[in-house]
Amino acid sequence: MLIIILGIFGAFILQAGLGFLQVRNFAQHYQTLRHQGKVLIGRNPKRLQAGTLLLIALDQNGVVRACQLMKGVTIFARFQTITRFNRQSFLELATDYRQLKQEPRLVRQCLLNAYQTLIKYHSGQLDECDFSGQTNFFALPLVTYMRGRIRQFGHYLKKVGS
């Protein structure tokens, strides 16, 4: 029984460590794009399908300067550079039905999500802090969850040991 519990605990720790590496990879790519201008984030998280995350760097005129896509099911997904959107107006790109139709469904959904976020920002429904690159790692849901599980495991070990 103890071996099973330790195995599950080890799997949680491994998942948390690999998740941390993925968050760090995201932060590095985000900061790289942030130096080029404002960054829009389009996302399409899925539980059983490939989730997709799109980072789009815009200049002051709303023209795409760089774009990166992360698509995958596992924590081993990495960002890929997309150049076909470069030097296009993001507003025209996101509202051009013919061009959107040519994109894969997950990329199209991410573009539309980023466009929706931009509209909310310009209409005053989002704050500037929503676009901040600063993230408190210890406030992330996975870390909070893991702290709770570790506490529960500690309480369990105290009960078993007494």
Helices and strands as residue ranges (DSSP letters): H 2-34, E 38-44, E 51-58, E 64-72, E 79-81, H 90-95, H 97-102, H 105-122, G 128-131, G 137-139, H 141-161
